[in-house]
Amino acid sequence: MGALGVPLPARVAARAAAPALWRRVSAMATRGAGGATIITTAATPTAAPAVAGAAGLSSLPSMWSLRARPPLTGAAASAAAAASTTAGAPPPPSDASAATGEPEGGTFLEGVDANFRAASAHLRSVDPALLENIRRCNSTTEFAFPLKRDDGSITTLTGYRAVHSHHMTPSKGGIRYAPSVSRSEVEALACLMTLKCAVVEVPYGGAKGGVAINRGDYSPAEVERITRRFTSELYRRNLIGPAVDVPAPDFGTTAGDMAHIKDTYMQLEGGSMFGAAAVTGKPVSQGGIRGREEATGLGVYFGVREFLSNKTVATAAGLPTPWSIPASTFAIQGLGNVGYWAAHFIAKNGGRITTVGERDGTVSDPAGVDVEALKLHLTNNGGSVVGFANGGSPSLSVVADPAAVLSADVDVLIPAALEGAITTANAKAVRAKVVAEAANGPVTAGADVVLAAAGVVVLPDLVMNAGGVTVSYFEVAKNLAGLRFGRLTQRAEEAAMANLLATLQSHGVTITDRDRRRLIIGADERAHVYSGLEDSMCAACGETVKVAAELGVSLRIAAYFTAIRRVAETFESRGLWP
């Protein structure tokens, strides 16, 4: 048996047979009793086992027999009904689905619910009513507020804050500025935050919020006014505070925005000595922590390294064992904060980045893309890849197709942009052996099925994207203690090592000046953060692989299972009040 409960020969056969298999799938949205999805074929309307068996996937319950999803409504239901009566390949996504990045046949939230239900099916000892309580979002607040623009005109904006769980407090989650921000989106992301915190054992509930704007349409002064007013709206509703709910940066927001949130909160709160802990991702000068900027990308690096260093996972993906980063090729979709830092650490440790996709094109070079040079080029050219020379490399290719990165012939594809990047419409084009989800929800529920049928191993966002919240946890601890990590220990560690080397020298051991400089180093704040993050990611990856093997499920369902079980244990051990 291979990883995820699938026999290795079957996975190899599935990869080769996937196109023919998928042509026989007429729809994924036919509903069974209780809202379960049934895979149907043109020849046999309810032949899910036969379809799975044709690719050797009969032992992959998480993808083929446990893909439970809530009933669809509205346009999604109409689309599903139409798909269920059409033979041949599944229909392309509707214009609305393509525009919003939502999974085919339902919203992003429905996709998260599907994974939750699939994992919950294995938690037979937990009361179903408790599981339903864990699944549902505790509260979602939507509010409108005015903005006076630089030209004197007034516009009305919409803000959201979803708090998914209070099983532990405070709740924690980012704030994003994007046109896609909606009630459904923040609820899905808040649920992911609860589970993400649980999977890396960060003692917070999940939350998420944002404002439905395109940041580029507003001046820096207007963005500051939006941020401060948004913070005041949260404050008046008791939705921000070190013991209540702690925001952080997300798509479209920056460390500078977090500084404005902190300042606004402290102005409103008055004499709180712990006010800096009300928000994370701040500049170091405002109580931030060294290592937070790169935390999510570094977590992606640790996750790729740990998952694929496991022989079972690497073999399932068709990678050589022992696997190593220097012997592998990578493609990055999106060179924002997460994508850049993931690429940075991969390249620093010997990996070869051969393809990078950005908003207006894809850069490819089999000899390797200079990520640092590309990042500088993007910064100096308004985010455009046009004109990038990669040091004059003769093998460089730049195409005006952002989606071309998804079909890069590499070992590992890292989607690091927004949710819904890989759908049923483009999943068959993926040639990578592994998809490492650096973004939240970049693979839709439908695409998950296609990738599994093709033998592609998906490293789940629930683990891969957890670096940011892990280091945010460290930042809150720093703010509550009022003390920089390493301040009490760094010099003492250096002195202890110097004494050890002196003792060795006194017994005739030769120690060069180079060795002395390398060894007499105490752990500063960044070293503490990196060490804590690495430990957290290693533990989460190891537990996910272990559970996947025990249950015979995908890594994604294993991560959900672990997280849901830990949340349930919290409720069961403390009881429900009143």
C-alpha positions in Angstrom: 0.0 0.0 0.0 1.1 3.5 -0.7 0.5 6.8 1.0 -3.2 7.8 1.6 -4.3 4.1 1.5 -3.8 3.7 -2.2 -1.8 0.8 -3.7 1.3 2.2 -5.5 0.7 0.3 -8.8 -2.9 1.7 -8.8 -1.6 5.3 -8.3 0.8 4.9 -11.2 -2.0 3.5 -13.4 -4.3 6.3 -12.2 -1.9 8.9 -13.3 -1.7 7.4 -16.8 -5.4 6.7 -17.1 -6.8 9.9 -15.6 -7.8 11.7 -18.9 -9.7 8.6 -20.1 -11.3 8.2 -16.7 -12.3 11.8 -16.4 -14.1 11.7 -19.8 -16.3 9.0 -18.4 -17.3 11.1 -15.5 -20.6 12.9 -16.3 -21.0 14.8 -13.1 -19.8 15.2 -9.5 -22.8 16.9 -8.2 -25.6 14.3 -8.2 -26.9 14.3 -4.7 -27.5 11.2 -2.6 -29.2 10.8 0.7 -28.0 13.2 3.4 -26.4 15.5 0.8 -23.6 13.1 -0.1 -22.0 13.5 -3.5 -22.2 10.5 -5.9 -19.8 10.2 -8.8 -21.7 9.1 -11.9 -20.7 7.9 -15.3 -22.4 8.2 -18.7 -23.0 4.4 -18.7 -24.0 3.9 -15.1 -25.5 6.9 -13.2 -24.5 5.7 -9.8 -21.3 3.9 -10.6 -18.9 5.7 -8.2 -17.2 2.5 -7.1 -16.7 1.5 -10.7 -15.2 4.8 -11.7 -12.9 4.8 -8.8 -12.0 1.2 -9.4 -11.1 1.9 -13.1 -8.2 4.0 -11.8 -7.4 1.8 -8.9 -8.9 4.3 -6.4 -11.5 2.1 -4.7 -9.5 2.4 -1.5 -9.5 6.2 -1.4 -12.6 6.9 0.7 -11.9 10.6 1.3 -12.1 11.4 -2.4 -14.6 8.9 -3.7 -17.0 7.6 -1.1 -16.7 10.2 1.7 -16.9 13.4 -0.3 -20.0 14.6 1.6 -21.2 18.1 0.8 -24.2 20.2 2.0 -27.1 20.6 -0.4 -26.6 23.3 -3.1 -28.9 26.2 -3.5 -29.7 28.8 -6.2 -27.5 29.0 -9.2 -25.1 26.3 -7.9 -28.0 23.9 -7.7 -29.1 24.6 -11.2 -25.6 24.1 -12.5 -25.3 20.8 -10.7 -28.7 19.6 -12.0 -27.6 20.4 -15.6 -24.3 18.7 -15.1 -25.9 15.5 -13.8 -27.9 15.0 -17.0 -25.0 15.6 -19.4 -22.8 12.8 -20.6 -19.1 13.2 -21.2 -16.7 15.7 -19.6 -17.9 18.0 -16.7 -19.2 21.4 -17.9 -16.8 24.4 -17.6 -17.3 26.7 -14.7 -19.9 29.5 -15.0 -18.7 33.0 -15.5 -19.6 33.8 -11.9 -17.6 30.8 -10.6 -14.6 31.8 -12.7 -14.8 35.4 -11.6 -15.0 34.7 -7.9 -12.7 31.8 -7.7 -15.4 29.7 -6.1 -15.3 25.9 -6.4 -17.6 24.5 -9.2 -20.9 23.3 -7.8 -20.8 25.5 -4.7 -19.0 28.2 -2.8 -15.6 28.1 -1.1 -17.5 27.7 2.2 -19.3 24.6 0.8 -15.9 23.2 -0.2 -14.6 23.6 3.3 -17.8 22.0 4.7 -17.3 19.1 2.4 -13.8 18.4 3.8 -15.1 18.9 7.3 -17.9 16.3 6.8 -15.5 13.8 5.2 -13.2 14.0 8.1 -16.0 13.9 10.6 -17.2 10.6 9.2 -14.1 9.0 10.9 -14.8 10.6 14.3 -17.4 8.0 15.3 -16.9 8.5 19.1 -17.8 12.2 18.9 -21.4 13.3 19.3 -22.7 14.4 15.9 -24.4 17.3 17.5 -21.1 18.5 18.8 -19.5 18.1 15.4 -22.2 20.2 13.9 -21.6 22.9 16.5 -17.9 22.8 15.7 -18.5 23.1 12.0 -20.8 26.1 12.1 -19.5 29.7 12.4 -20.3 31.2 15.8 -21.1 34.7 14.4 -20.6 36.9 11.4 -20.9 40.7 11.6 -21.4 42.8 8.5 -21.4 46.6 8.6 -21.3 49.6 6.3 -19.3 52.7 7.0 -18.5 55.9 5.1 -15.2 57.0 3.6 -14.5 60.6 2.7 -12.2 60.4 -0.2 -9.3 62.7 -1.0 -11.4 64.7 -3.6 -14.1 65.3 -0.9 -16.6 62.8 -2.2 -18.1 60.2 0.1 -18.4 56.5 -0.6 -19.9 53.6 1.5 -17.8 50.5 2.2 -18.7 47.1 3.6 -16.7 45.4 6.3 -17.0 41.9 7.7 -15.7 40.0 10.8 -16.5 36.3 11.2 -15.7 34.6 14.5 -15.9 30.8 13.9 -15.1 29.4 17.3 -14.7 30.3 21.0 -13.5 26.9 22.1 -10.3 28.8 22.9 -9.8 32.5 23.3 -8.9 34.8 21.8 -10.1 34.2 18.3 -7.5 34.9 15.6 -7.5 35.6 11.9 -6.4 38.0 9.2 -8.0 41.0 7.6 -8.0 41.2 3.8 -8.8 44.0 1.4 -10.1 42.5 -1.8 -13.2 42.9 -4.0 -14.0 39.2 -3.3 -14.5 39.7 0.4 -18.0 38.5 1.3 -19.9 36.8 4.2 -19.4 33.4 2.7 -15.7 33.9 2.1 -14.8 35.2 5.6 -16.9 32.3 7.2 -15.0 29.7 5.2 -11.6 31.3 6.0 -12.6 31.6 9.7 -13.4 27.9 9.8 -10.0 27.2 8.3 -8.4 29.3 10.9 -10.0 27.4 13.8 -8.7 24.1 12.2 -5.3 25.6 11.3 -4.7 26.7 14.8 -5.7 23.2 16.1 -3.5 21.3 13.7 -0.4 23.3 14.8 -1.6 23.4 18.5 -1.9 27.2 18.7 -4.5 27.9 21.5 -6.8 30.2 19.6 -10.2 30.0 17.9 -10.6 31.0 14.3 -11.7 34.3 12.8 -11.4 36.3 9.6 -12.5 39.7 8.3 -12.0 42.3 5.7 -13.3 45.1 3.6 -14.6 44.6 0.0 -12.3 47.0 -1.8 -9.5 46.9 -4.4 -6.7 48.5 -2.5 -5.2 49.9 -5.7 -8.2 52.1 -6.2 -7.4 54.1 -3.0 -4.6 56.5 -2.0 -2.4 55.6 1.0 -4.2 58.3 3.0 -7.6 56.8 2.1 -6.4 53.3 3.0 -5.3 54.5 6.4 -8.7 56.1 7.0 -10.4 52.8 5.9 -8.2 50.8 8.3 -8.8 53.1 11.3 -12.6 53.3 10.7 -12.7 49.5 10.3 -10.9 49.1 13.6 -13.3 51.5 15.3 -16.2 49.5 14.0 -14.7 46.3 15.4 -14.0 48.0 18.7 -17.5 49.2 19.2 -18.8 45.7 18.7 -16.2 44.1 21.0 -14.5 42.3 18.1 -10.9 43.3 18.8 -8.7 42.9 21.9 -5.9 40.7 23.3 -8.4 38.5 25.1 -11.2 38.8 22.5 -10.1 38.7 18.9 -6.7 39.4 17.4 -6.5 40.4 13.7 -3.4 40.0 11.4 -2.4 40.8 7.9 -3.9 38.9 5.0 -4.3 39.4 1.2 -4.2 43.1 0.4 -3.1 44.3 3.9 0.4 45.1 5.3 2.4 45.5 8.4 1.7 49.2 8.2 -2.0 48.6 8.3 -1.5 46.5 11.4 0.4 49.5 13.0 -2.7 51.7 12.2 -4.9 49.1 13.8 -2.8 48.9 16.9 -2.6 52.7 17.3 -6.4 53.1 16.8 -7.2 50.4 19.3 -4.8 51.9 21.9 -6.3 55.4 21.4 -9.8 53.9 22.0 -8.8 51.6 24.8 -6.8 54.1 26.8 -4.3 52.8 29.3 -4.0 49.2 28.3 -0.5 48.0 28.8 -1.2 45.0 26.7 -2.7 46.9 23.7 0.1 45.8 21.4 -1.2 42.2 21.6 -4.5 43.3 20.0 -3.1 42.7 16.5 -0.2 40.8 15.1 2.0 41.2 12.0 3.1 44.7 13.1 6.4 46.3 12.3 9.1 45.5 14.9 9.0 49.1 16.0 5.4 48.7 17.0 5.8 45.5 19.0 6.1 43.1 16.1 8.4 40.1 16.1 11.4 39.4 14.0 10.5 36.6 11.6 6.8 37.3 11.2 7.1 38.8 7.7 8.5 35.6 6.3 6.7 33.2 8.6 4.1 31.8 6.2 6.5 31.3 3.4 9.1 29.7 5.7 6.3 27.4 7.0 5.7 26.4 3.4 9.4 25.5 3.0 9.4 23.5 6.2 6.1 21.7 5.2 7.4 20.7 1.7 10.6 19.5 3.3 9.0 17.5 6.0 6.1 15.9 4.0 8.3 14.9 1.1 11.2 13.7 3.3 8.7 11.0 4.4 9.3 7.9 2.2 5.7 7.0 1.9 4.5 10.4 0.7 7.4 10.8 -1.7 6.9 7.3 -3.2 3.1 8.0 -3.6 4.0 11.1 -5.6 6.4 9.3 -7.8 9.4 11.1 -6.4 12.8 9.5 -5.7 13.7 8.4 -2.2 15.4 9.6 -0.3 14.0 12.9 -1.6 15.8 16.2 -1.3 15.1 19.8 -2.1 18.4 20.3 -4.2 17.4 17.5 -6.5 13.9 18.9 -7.1 12.3 21.5 -9.4 9.6 24.0 -8.3 6.9 26.3 -9.7 5.4 29.2 -7.8 2.1 30.8 -8.6 2.1 34.3 -7.1 5.2 36.1 -5.9 3.5 38.0 -3.1 4.6 37.7 0.5 4.0 34.0 0.9 5.1 32.9 -2.6 8.3 35.1 -2.4 9.4 33.8 1.0 8.7 30.2 0.1 10.7 30.6 -3.1 13.5 32.4 -1.2 14.0 29.6 1.3 13.6 26.8 -1.3 16.3 28.5 -3.4 18.5 29.2 -0.4 18.5 25.5 0.4 19.4 24.4 -3.1 16.0 24.0 -4.8 15.6 25.1 -8.4 12.7 27.4 -9.1 12.0 27.0 -12.8 8.7 28.7 -13.2 7.0 31.7 -11.6 3.5 32.9 -12.5 2.3 36.5 -11.9 -0.7 38.5 -12.7 0.3 39.4 -16.3 2.4 36.4 -17.3 4.6 33.4 -16.5 8.4 33.3 -16.4 10.1 30.0 -17.1 13.8 29.0 -17.2 14.9 25.3 -16.9 18.2 26.6 -15.6 16.4 28.3 -12.8 14.7 31.7 -12.2 16.5 34.2 -10.1 13.8 34.9 -7.6 15.5 37.8 -5.9 16.0 39.5 -9.3 12.4 38.8 -10.4 11.0 40.2 -7.1 13.1 43.4 -7.6 11.9 43.6 -11.2 8.2 43.3 -10.1 8.7 46.0 -7.5 10.2 48.4 -10.0 7.7 47.7 -12.8 4.3 47.8 -11.2 4.1 44.1 -10.7 4.7 43.2 -14.3 6.9 40.4 -15.6 7.4 42.1 -19.0 11.0 42.9 -19.6 12.5 40.5 -17.1 15.8 39.2 -18.4 16.9 36.7 -15.6 20.5 37.8 -16.0 20.5 37.4 -19.7 19.8 33.6 -19.6 19.4 32.2 -23.1 16.8 29.6 -21.9 14.4 32.2 -20.4 10.8 32.2 -21.6 8.2 34.9 -20.7 4.7 34.3 -21.9 1.7 36.6 -21.4 -0.4 33.8 -19.7 -0.6 33.8 -15.9 -2.2 30.4 -15.9 0.8 28.8 -17.8 2.5 28.2 -14.4 -0.1 25.6 -13.5 1.1 23.3 -16.3 4.8 23.6 -15.5 6.6 20.3 -15.7 8.1 20.3 -12.2 8.2 18.2 -9.2 6.3 20.6 -6.9 3.8 23.2 -7.8 3.1 25.8 -5.1 -0.1 27.9 -5.6 0.5 30.9 -3.3 -2.2 33.4 -4.5 -5.9 33.2 -3.7 -8.4 30.4 -3.3 -9.8 28.6 -6.3 -6.7 28.8 -8.5 -6.9 25.1 -9.5 -10.4 24.0 -10.7 -11.9 21.1 -12.7 -11.4 23.3 -15.7 -7.6 23.4 -15.4 -6.6 20.6 -13.0 -6.0 18.1 -15.8 -3.3 20.5 -17.1 -1.3 20.1 -13.9 1.9 18.1 -14.6 3.6 18.5 -11.2 3.8 15.4 -9.0 3.0 17.4 -5.9 0.8 20.5 -5.3 1.8 22.3 -2.0 -1.0 24.6 -1.0 0.6 27.8 0.2 -2.6 29.8 -0.2 -5.9 29.2 1.5 -8.0 26.9 -0.6 -6.2 27.1 -3.9 -7.5 23.7 -5.0 -11.3 23.4 -5.3 -13.2 20.4 -4.1 -13.8 19.3 -7.7 -10.1 19.7 -8.6 -9.1 17.7 -5.6 -10.9 14.7 -7.2 -9.2 15.3 -10.6 -5.7 15.5 -9.0 -6.2 12.4 -6.9 -7.3 10.5 -9.9 -4.1 11.6 -11.7 -2.0 10.5 -8.8 -1.0 14.0 -7.8 -0.3 14.3 -4.0 -1.7 17.5 -2.5 0.0 18.9 0.6 -3.0 20.6 2.4 -3.3 24.3 3.2 -4.5 23.5 6.7 -0.9 22.6 7.5 1.2 24.3 4.8 -0.3 27.8 5.4 -0.1 27.6 9.2 3.3 29.4 9.6 1.8 32.8 9.9 -0.6 32.1 12.7 2.1 30.1 14.5 4.5 33.1 14.6 1.6 35.4 15.4 1.1 33.3 18.5 4.8 34.0 19.4 4.2 37.7 18.8 1.2 37.8 21.1 3.3 36.0 23.8 6.1 38.6 23.3 3.6 41.5 23.7 2.0 40.1 26.8 5.4 39.4 28.4 6.8 42.8 27.3 10.1 41.2 26.5 12.0 40.4 23.3 12.9 36.7 22.8 16.6 36.1 23.5 17.1 39.2 25.6 17.7 37.2 28.8 19.5 34.3 27.2 21.6 35.3 24.1 24.7 36.6 25.9 24.6 33.8 28.5 24.5 31.2 25.7 27.5 32.8 24.0 29.4 33.0 27.3 28.7 29.3 28.0 30.0 28.3 24.6 33.1 30.4 25.0 33.9 28.8 28.3 33.4 25.3 26.7 35.8 26.1 23.9 38.3 27.5 26.3 38.1 24.3 28.3 38.7 22.2 25.2 41.6 24.3 24.2 43.2 23.9 27.7 43.1 20.1 27.1 44.9 20.4 23.8 42.1 20.6 21.3 42.8 23.0 18.5 39.9 25.4 17.7 40.3 27.8 14.7 39.1 31.3 14.7 36.6 30.4 12.1 35.2 27.6 14.3 35.1 30.0 17.2 33.1 32.6 15.3 30.7 29.9 14.1 30.1 28.3 17.5 29.9 31.3 19.8 26.5 32.5 18.7 23.5 32.8 21.1 20.0 32.5 19.8 18.5 35.9 19.0 14.8 36.6 18.5 14.7 35.5 14.9 16.5 32.2 15.8 14.0 31.5 18.5 11.1 32.2 16.0 12.6 30.0 13.3 13.2 27.2 15.8 9.7 27.4 17.2 8.1 27.5 13.7 10.2 24.5 12.5 9.2 22.5 15.6 5.5 23.3 15.1 5.5 22.5 11.3 7.5 19.2 11.8 5.0 18.0 14.5 2.0 18.9 12.3 3.4 17.2 9.2 4.3 14.1 11.1 0.9 13.8 12.8 -0.9 14.3 9.4 1.1 11.6 7.7 0.5 9.2 10.6 -3.2 9.8 10.6 -3.5 9.5 6.8 -1.8 6.1 7.0 -4.0 4.9 9.9 -7.3 6.0 8.3 -6.4 5.3 4.7 -7.3 8.9 3.7 -5.7 11.8 1.9 -3.4 14.2 3.7 -6.1 16.9 3.6 -8.7 14.8 5.3 -6.1 13.6 7.8 -5.3 17.2 8.7 -9.0 18.0 9.1 -9.5 14.9 11.2 -6.6 15.9 13.6 -7.9 19.5 13.9 -11.5 18.5 14.5 -10.6 15.9 17.0 -8.5 18.4 19.0 -11.3 20.9 19.0 -13.8 18.3 20.1 -11.5 17.2 22.9 -11.3 20.7 24.2 -15.1 20.9 24.4 -15.4 17.4 25.9 -12.7 17.9 28.6 -14.1 21.2 29.8 -17.8 20.6 29.3 -20.5 22.9 28.0 -21.8 25.9 29.9 -24.5 26.4 31.1 
